[in-house]
């Protein structure tokens, strides 16, 4: 009779709207999940969902193999700092924090044990775009354009820029291996700062210009990424698409007929949590490292400054 190896034990800090999804997927992947959350109602919900144990504070969590932080953004730094003494890997929801000084402090103090849940880096469509770009199939990468448009921001602790922009910068990081320097940024609705942003990023040493458009003012949702190369263009047209579209050539020149490349429909949240659990069992480190997460925080701070949001 074959014995099944028990899954890792996880301390989950937070059990709100997104924390419950994380809990569900951790359980699906076979982890034993201990929950820390201050809300009585959330603790009751965690008990009902089958948590291994439930506590009012992270200090009361038992010894576990690793931690996942899913508090509101403004609480990320404090939660991570409160866990550093446990000497265990920590997977924290994006962004690492909205506090630049705290982000630098965390990286300096324990950057090798902290990872950030940039789920779009696990999206099969984004990984397919990255393969197209890195293989040379598209030629020199001339531009990346991302669109993250939707309605409202359910997170009231930080504005929409802090919620939406980390996703797109992590996508750029996955495709290019770096994030170019911020050049321009402005709100298209100046009367409502923090609810939308149109930004460009590029370096003098490379040909790629990145354009990012985010907004919480669109009643319908749009999530798209376009990678334009000198020999072709590739696009993920929607977050739930199971394919990317690749067209060779360029408009008005030698434009070829767009072709579909299937990428599957694996869910990014499940994939990134599986990567963290595998790491706890001796596998490779998950995306994104604390230093990469710090780069995203630095870029956001600079873009906010350019847009007058700092």
DRENKOL-314883 format. One record per residue (C-alpha): residue in three letters; x, y, z. Coordinates in steps of 0.5 Angstrom, whole numbers, padded with zeros to 4 digits, always signed. Example, Ala and Ser with C-alpha at 12.3 -4.5 7.8 and 13.67 -1.06 7.14 Angstrom:
ALA+0025-0009+0016/SER+0027-0002+0014/
# end
This chain:
UNK+0000+0000+0000/UNK+0003+0007-0002/UNK+0003+0012+0003/UNK+0001+0019+0001/UNK+0006+0024+0004/UNK+0002+0030+0008/UNK+0002+0037+0005/UNK+0006+0043+0008/UNK+0003+0047+0013/UNK+0001+0054+0012/UNK+0000+0060+0016/UNK-0005+0064+0012/UNK-0005+0071+0015/UNK-0012+0074+0013/UNK-0019+0071+0011/UNK-0022+0077+0007/UNK-0025+0077+0000/UNK-0018+0074-0003/UNK-0016+0071+0003/UNK-0022+0066+0002/UNK-0020+0064-0005/UNK-0013+0063-0003/UNK-0015+0058+0003/UNK-0019+0054-0002/UNK-0014+0053-0007/UNK-0009+0051-0001/UNK-0014+0046+0001/UNK-0015+0044-0006/UNK-0007+0043-0007/UNK-0007+0039+0000/UNK-0004+0044+0005/UNK-0006+0044+0012/UNK-0008+0051+0013/UNK-0008+0055+0020/UNK-0011+0062+0019/UNK-0010+0068+0023/UNK-0015+0074+0022/UNK-0018+0079+0027/UNK-0025+0079+0025/UNK-0029+0075+0029/UNK-0034+0073+0023/UNK-0028+0072+0019/UNK-0025+0067+0024/UNK-0032+0063+0024/UNK-0032+0063+0017/UNK-0025+0060+0017/UNK-0027+0055+0022/UNK-0033+0053+0018/UNK-0029+0052+0012/UNK-0024+0047+0015/UNK-0018+0051+0017/UNK-0013+0047+0022/UNK-0014+0052+0027/UNK-0016+0059+0027/UNK-0013+0065+0031/UNK-0014+0072+0033/UNK-0007+0074+0031/UNK-0001+0072+0027/UNK+0003+0071+0033/UNK-0001+0066+0036/UNK+0000+0062+0029/UNK+0003+0055+0031/UNK+0010+0053+0028/UNK+0008+0052+0020/UNK+0013+0050+0014/UNK+0011+0057+0011/UNK+0006+0063+0011/UNK+0002+0067+0006/UNK+0000+0074+0007/UNK-0007+0076+0005/UNK-0008+0082+0009/UNK-0010+0089+0006/UNK-0004+0092+0002/UNK-0003+0097+0008/UNK-0002+0092+0013/UNK+0003+0088+0008/UNK+0009+0090+0011/UNK+0007+0090+0019/UNK+0005+0083+0017/UNK+0011+0080+0014/UNK+0015+0084+0019/UNK+0011+0080+0025/UNK+0013+0074+0021/UNK+0020+0075+0020/UNK+0022+0072+0027/UNK+0019+0065+0025/UNK+0025+0064+0020/UNK+0020+0061+0015/UNK+0019+0063+0007/UNK+0013+0068+0006/UNK+0009+0069+0000/UNK+0005+0076+0001/UNK+0000+0078-0004/UNK+0002+0084-0009/UNK+0004+0089-0008/UNK+0010+0088-0003/UNK+0007+0094+0001/UNK+0005+0101-0001/UNK+0011+0104+0003/UNK+0017+0105+0000/UNK+0022+0105+0006/UNK+0019+0099+0009/UNK+0020+0095+0002/UNK+0027+0097+0002/UNK+0027+0095+0010/UNK+0024+0088+0008/UNK+0029+0087+0003/UNK+0035+0088+0007/UNK+0033+0084+0013/UNK+0030+0078+0010/UNK+0030+0079+0002/UNK+0032+0071+0001/UNK+0025+0069+0005/UNK+0020+0073+0002/UNK+0016+0072-0005/UNK+0011+0076-0008/UNK+0004+0073-0011/UNK+0005+0077-0018/UNK+0000+0072-0021/UNK+0000+0074-0028/UNK+0007+0072-0028/UNK+0004+0065-0028/UNK-0002+0066-0033/UNK-0001+0061-0039/UNK-0002+0067-0044/UNK+0003+0071-0041/UNK+0008+0066-0041/UNK+0007+0064-0048/UNK+0008+0072-0050/UNK+0014+0072-0046/UNK+0017+0065-0050/UNK+0015+0069-0056/UNK+0019+0075-0054/UNK+0025+0071-0052/UNK+0025+0066-0057/UNK+0026+0072-0062/UNK+0020+0070-0066/UNK+0017+0077-0066/UNK+0024+0080-0067/UNK+0026+0086-0063/UNK+0021+0088-0058/UNK+0019+0095-0060/UNK+0013+0096-0055/UNK+0009+0093-0050/UNK+0002+0095-0049/UNK-0003+0093-0043/UNK-0010+0095-0041/UNK-0013+0094-0035/UNK-0020+0097-0035/UNK-0026+0096-0030/UNK-0031+0099-0025/UNK-0029+0101-0018/UNK-0024+0099-0013/UNK-0026+0094-0008/UNK-0020+0095-0004/UNK-0021+0102+0000/UNK-0014+0102+0004/UNK-0011+0104-0002/UNK-0013+0107-0009/UNK-0014+0104-0016/UNK-0007+0105-0018/UNK-0004+0101-0012/UNK-0009+0095-0014/UNK-0008+0095-0021/UNK-0001+0097-0023/UNK+0003+0092-0020/UNK+0000+0087-0025/UNK+0002+0090-0031/UNK+0009+0092-0028/UNK+0010+0084-0027/UNK+0007+0082-0034/UNK+0013+0087-0037/UNK+0018+0084-0032/UNK+0016+0077-0034/UNK+0016+0079-0042/UNK+0022+0083-0042/UNK+0026+0081-0035/UNK+0026+0088-0033/UNK+0022+0094-0032/UNK+0024+0100-0036/UNK+0025+0107-0033/UNK+0018+0111-0032/UNK+0018+0117-0037/UNK+0011+0120-0037/UNK+0005+0119-0033/UNK-0002+0122-0032/UNK-0009+0121-0030/UNK-0014+0122-0036/UNK-0019+0124-0030/UNK-0015+0130-0026/UNK-0021+0131-0022/UNK-0021+0124-0019/UNK-0014+0122-0018/UNK-0012+0115-0016/UNK-0017+0112-0020/UNK-0014+0111-0027/UNK-0007+0112-0030/UNK-0004+0113-0037/UNK+0004+0112-0037/UNK+0010+0110-0041/UNK+0016+0107-0039/UNK+0023+0106-0043/UNK+0030+0106-0043/UNK+0035+0109-0047/UNK+0039+0103-0048/UNK+0033+0099-0051/UNK+0028+0100-0057/UNK+0022+0097-0053/UNK+0017+0103-0050/UNK+0012+0100-0045/UNK+0005+0104-0045/UNK+0000+0102-0039/UNK-0007+0104-0038/UNK-0011+0103-0032/UNK-0017+0105-0030/UNK-0023+0104-0025/UNK-0028+0108-0029/UNK-0030+0103-0034/UNK-0037+0100-0033/UNK-0034+0094-0037/UNK-0028+0090-0036/UNK-0022+0089-0041/UNK-0015+0086-0039/UNK-0011+0085-0045/UNK-0003+0085-0047/UNK+0000+0087-0054/UNK+0007+0085-0055/UNK+0010+0089-0062/UNK+0016+0086-0065/UNK+0020+0088-0071/UNK+0018+0081-0074/UNK+0011+0080-0071/UNK+0006+0082-0066/UNK+0003+0077-0060/UNK-0003+0079-0056/UNK-0007+0076-0050/UNK-0014+0079-0051/UNK-0017+0077-0045/UNK-0015+0075-0038/UNK-0019+0068-0039/UNK-0017+0067-0046/UNK-0014+0060-0047/UNK-0010+0062-0053/UNK-0006+0068-0055/UNK-0006+0071-0062/UNK+0000+0072-0066/UNK+0001+0076-0073/UNK+0007+0076-0077/UNK+0010+0082-0081/UNK+0007+0089-0080/UNK+0001+0093-0082/UNK+0002+0096-0089/UNK+0008+0092-0090/UNK+0008+0084-0090/UNK+0002+0083-0085/UNK+0001+0076-0085/UNK-0006+0073-0082/UNK-0007+0072-0075/UNK-0006+0065-0072/UNK-0008+0062-0065/UNK-0004+0059-0061/UNK-0007+0055-0055/UNK-0004+0056-0048/UNK-0009+0052-0044/UNK-0014+0055-0038/UNK-0010+0053-0032/UNK-0012+0058-0026/UNK-0006+0063-0024/UNK-0007+0063-0017/UNK-0007+0056-0017/UNK-0001+0055-0020/UNK+0003+0060-0016/UNK+0001+0057-0010/UNK+0003+0050-0012/UNK+0010+0054-0014/UNK+0010+0056-0007/UNK+0008+0049-0004/UNK+0013+0046-0008/UNK+0019+0051-0006/UNK+0017+0049+0001/UNK+0019+0042-0001/UNK+0025+0043-0004/UNK+0023+0046-0011/UNK+0025+0052-0014/UNK+0024+0059-0012/UNK+0017+0062-0014/UNK+0016+0068-0018/UNK+0017+0074-0016/UNK+0023+0075-0011/UNK+0023+0081-0006/UNK+0028+0085-0010/UNK+0024+0084-0016/UNK+0018+0086-0012/UNK+0022+0092-0009/UNK+0023+0094-0016/UNK+0016+0094-0018/UNK+0014+0099-0012/UNK+0020+0103-0014/UNK+0017+0104-0021/UNK+0010+0105-0018/UNK+0013+0111-0013/UNK+0016+0114-0019/UNK+0010+0114-0024/UNK+0006+0116-0018/UNK+0010+0122-0017/UNK+0010+0124-0025/UNK+0003+0124-0024/UNK+0002+0128-0018/UNK+0000+0123-0014/UNK+0006+0122-0009/
# end
